[in-house]
Amino acid sequence: MKDPITFADVLSARKTIAGHVIHTPLRPSTALSEQVGSPVWLKCEQQQYTGSFKLRGAANAVLRLSDAQKAKGVVGVSTGNYGRALAYAARNAGVRSVICMSELVPQNKVDGIRAQGAEVRIIGRSQDEAQHEVDRLVKEDGMTMLPPFDHADIIAGQGTLGLEVIEALPDVDTLLVPLSGGGLLAGVALVAKSINPGIRVVGISMERGCAMITSLQEGKPTAVRELPTLADSLGGGIGENNQYTFDMCADLTDDFVLVNEAQIADGIRAAYHDDQQVIEGAGAVGIAALRAGLVDNPGQTVVLTTGCNIDMALHKRIAGGEDVDLMAE
Ligand SMILES: *Cc1c(COP(=O)(O)O)cnc(C)c1O
């Protein structure tokens, strides 16, 4: 039996990662506050090192390794923000990192991860084949695999984001949390419910292929078809043998909301024009949900804006008014 993750784990994660992550700003949004009729803030993790909150969990997991594990290095599978974060956290701790990915991953993403200091291994044509290489590195080279969300140290690290929000704004009524594998939601909701069970935690995902919400509806981890979406960082499954996030998301979330592609584009656009923030699709789903009126009576609201890593040409088209549909391209 695995040990449950506790509030104390988040407090020690905060100590562990202090100085390795930015305490990001909590920025009032005048435009959203006016639209909603109650105060709204953005918790600006798009300003986090590496461009997303994923550094919190990755830093905690890497720094908590034993010296023997650090000496052998870490390995992960990721095409996006987690790969960058793990590479950065490892380099910062003087630990070797290898990120495995399939040859379908676009070159700019490969370069982004390499730029953070990871060795990138391009293996085969699917995530599964990349995973085989990870398994080999663990078995033959003794490296430690650190998964992107379903891991106690990752979840505790993401929880530090919730801690920062509630310390700055103890009266918060509603937290809007982008949801994919659920590491962020699990950590933040654990903190919120430990401090004040009355804080409402809303998980937000895209209509196009949300694995966690589908899994919760089915009552077990369920694979969904991956489709092109503006919220690309929210794609992917929750793992057949999910250990933590499935149960924690089921137990700790008050509501789930789904947003469509036009709403996500609207969120990205509003973040830029009203709040001067470049936010990627996954990071803008909370803004999208508020603007579409999908969260009833939210009260004092904090929107977790989780990342900034969006292709600049795509951002320009959306900010310019286009409702880009990636499925039609
Ligand atoms: C990974 C990610 C999420 C979702 O986090 P999970 O822990 O997988 O639910 C949200 N936003 C951004 C920008 C991300 O990179």
The ligand as a Tripos MOL2 file, in Angstrom:
@<TRIPOS>MOLECULE
LIG
   15    15     1     0     0
SMALL
NO_CHARGES

@<TRIPOS>ATOM
      1 C1          0.9980   19.8390  -17.3620 C.3       1 LIG1
      2 C2          0.2220   21.0910  -17.4630 C.ar      1 LIG1
      3 C3         -1.0600   21.2060  -16.8950 C.ar      1 LIG1
      4 C4         -1.7780   20.0510  -16.2190 C.3       1 LIG1
      5 O1         -1.0860   19.5000  -15.1460 O.3       1 LIG1
      6 P1         -1.4120   18.0220  -14.6290 P.3       1 LIG1
      7 O2         -0.6690   17.8690  -13.3730 O.co2     1 LIG1
      8 O3         -0.9590   17.0650  -15.6970 O.co2     1 LIG1
      9 O4         -2.8990   17.9480  -14.4680 O.co2     1 LIG1
     10 C5         -1.6940   22.4320  -16.9880 C.ar      1 LIG1
     11 N1         -1.1260   23.4740  -17.6210 N.ar      1 LIG1
     12 C6          0.0920   23.3990  -18.1770 C.ar      1 LIG1
     13 C7          0.6430   24.6040  -18.8600 C.3       1 LIG1
     14 C8          0.8160   22.2100  -18.1170 C.ar      1 LIG1
     15 O5          2.0360   22.1390  -18.6810 O.3       1 LIG1
@<TRIPOS>BOND
     1     1     2 1
     2     2     3 ar
     3     2    14 ar
     4     3     4 1
     5     3    10 ar
     6     4     5 1
     7     5     6 1
     8     6     7 2
     9     6     8 1
    10     6     9 1
    11    10    11 ar
    12    11    12 ar
    13    12    13 1
    14    12    14 ar
    15    14    15 1
@<TRIPOS>SUBSTRUCTURE
     1 LIG1         1 GROUP 0 **** ****
